[in-house]
Amino acid sequence: MDETVQAWVDGWVVSRGAAPPVPEPWGCTIDVGMYGHVTRHVFGATGDDLDEATVRKVAGAVTGAGVWLKAFRDPSVVAGWLDDTWWIDPEPGYLMTVPLTQGDRPDVPYGYRLRSWSRGGVTRVMVAAPDGSPAARGQITPTGSTAVADQIETAPEHRRKGLGSLVMRTLQMTAVRQGARTGVLAGTPAGRGLYEALGWEVAAVLTSAKHCPRT
């Protein structure tokens, strides 16, 4: 399995409280245990190394609803390999990495409140607005030399105020203190700009597909 994909999987399962990944010849299977997201199959190869025959074989063995595929190729390519029982997110995701450094703690905008806490190997950061409502959040899971950032979100009414950067830098500093040297995440097109501004680089394009069998 690609090292960056493996690092993402290792951190993601802890971050989400999912079952330990089960190794497969083509990647791994993870039981998530949620309605609409029962299990996910993650392919270990990226880009041109991920071939059509492998994806078709794994997808063809899926029968139940709520099973997801995570394939590290462009959606326009993967869509041609799946039948109409699969919903394919038309927007690509991005597997991204960054070298982690301690850096300086960013300033909290006036009136906002930053709080962080750790449970079960996961550190969460919350930024509350002046009225106490949620403004931004995120979490990170160090697993040795790598750390996976996850569920990064800024409320629409609080964007363009530096809160996303505040959350990310705080999370990265936490991971460095715990010994991590490389950050990993799977980001959306909307989040890619923020991450690239903070030094993150795209390692692979990600396609997400959900099995929705006809009844």
Solvent accessible surface area in square Angstrom, and as a share of the most:
residue,aa,sasa,rsa
1,M,94,0.42
2,D,55,0.29
3,E,153,0.68
4,T,31,0.18
5,V,0,0.00
6,Q,67,0.30
7,A,13,0.10
8,W,11,0.04
9,V,1,0.01
10,D,52,0.27
11,G,0,0.00
12,W,9,0.03
13,V,13,0.07
14,V,63,0.36
15,S,6,0.04
16,R,98,0.36
17,G,68,0.65
18,A,17,0.13
19,A,38,0.30
20,P,108,0.68
21,P,37,0.23
22,V,84,0.48
23,P,114,0.72
24,E,60,0.27
25,P,138,0.87
26,W,55,0.19
27,G,9,0.08
28,C,5,0.03
29,T,20,0.11
30,I,1,0.01
31,D,78,0.40
32,V,23,0.13
33,G,66,0.64
34,M,119,0.53
35,Y,223,0.85
36,G,33,0.32
37,H,30,0.13
38,V,69,0.40
39,T,17,0.10
40,R,13,0.05
41,H,28,0.13
42,V,0,0.00
43,F,0,0.00
44,G,4,0.04
45,A,34,0.26
46,T,30,0.17
47,G,32,0.31
48,D,126,0.65
49,D,115,0.59
50,L,4,0.02
51,D,65,0.34
52,E,70,0.32
53,A,74,0.57
54,T,36,0.21
55,V,0,0.00
56,R,118,0.43
57,K,160,0.68
58,V,10,0.06
59,A,8,0.07
60,G,65,0.62
61,A,80,0.62
62,V,18,0.11
63,T,117,0.68
64,G,36,0.34
65,A,66,0.51
66,G,3,0.03
67,V,19,0.11
68,W,43,0.15
69,L,2,0.01
70,K,20,0.08
71,A,1,0.01
72,F,0,0.00
73,R,49,0.18
74,D,58,0.30
75,P,10,0.06
76,S,91,0.58
77,V,52,0.30
78,V,2,0.01
79,A,44,0.34
80,G,53,0.51
81,W,27,0.09
82,L,19,0.09
83,D,89,0.46
84,D,112,0.58
85,T,22,0.13
86,W,20,0.07
87,W,116,0.41
88,I,35,0.18
89,D,42,0.22
90,P,105,0.66
91,E,101,0.45
92,P,31,0.20
93,G,14,0.13
94,Y,25,0.09
95,L,1,0.00
96,M,0,0.00
97,T,33,0.19
98,V,9,0.05
99,P,105,0.66
100,L,16,0.08
101,T,98,0.57
102,Q,74,0.33
103,G,52,0.50
104,D,131,0.68
105,R,124,0.45
106,P,30,0.19
107,D,132,0.69
108,V,56,0.32
109,P,39,0.25
110,Y,215,0.82
111,G,39,0.38
112,Y,30,0.11
113,R,130,0.47
114,L,43,0.22
115,R,136,0.50
116,S,57,0.37
117,W,87,0.30
118,S,57,0.37
119,R,172,0.63
120,G,75,0.72
121,G,50,0.48
122,V,5,0.03
123,T,6,0.03
124,R,67,0.24
125,V,2,0.01
126,M,52,0.23
127,V,0,0.00
128,A,2,0.02
129,A,5,0.04
130,P,90,0.57
131,D,120,0.62
132,G,55,0.53
133,S,41,0.26
134,P,102,0.64
135,A,2,0.01
136,A,4,0.03
137,R,75,0.27
138,G,0,0.00
139,Q,2,0.01
140,I,0,0.00
141,T,1,0.01
142,P,23,0.14
143,T,50,0.29
144,G,55,0.53
145,S,45,0.29
146,T,27,0.16
147,A,0,0.00
148,V,1,0.00
149,A,4,0.03
150,D,14,0.07
151,Q,80,0.36
152,I,36,0.18
153,E,106,0.47
154,T,20,0.12
155,A,22,0.17
156,P,97,0.61
157,E,120,0.54
158,H,20,0.09
159,R,135,0.49
160,R,241,0.88
161,K,99,0.42
162,G,43,0.42
163,L,2,0.01
164,G,11,0.11
165,S,28,0.18
166,L,2,0.01
167,V,1,0.01
168,M,0,0.00
169,R,100,0.36
170,T,5,0.03
171,L,0,0.00
172,Q,19,0.08
173,M,15,0.06
174,T,12,0.07
175,A,0,0.00
176,V,37,0.21
177,R,138,0.50
178,Q,98,0.44
179,G,43,0.41
180,A,4,0.03
181,R,164,0.60
182,T,47,0.27
183,G,0,0.00
184,V,2,0.01
185,L,4,0.02
186,A,40,0.31
187,G,6,0.06
188,T,82,0.48
189,P,50,0.31
190,A,98,0.76
191,G,14,0.14
192,R,80,0.29
193,G,47,0.45
194,L,53,0.27
195,Y,15,0.06
196,E,77,0.34
197,A,86,0.66
198,L,25,0.12
199,G,42,0.40
200,W,5,0.02
201,E,122,0.55
202,V,52,0.30
203,A,57,0.44
204,A,11,0.09
205,V,46,0.27
206,L,9,0.05
207,T,1,0.01
208,S,18,0.11
209,A,1,0.01
210,K,53,0.22
211,H,10,0.05
212,C,60,0.36
213,P,46,0.29
214,R,169,0.62
215,T,184,1.07
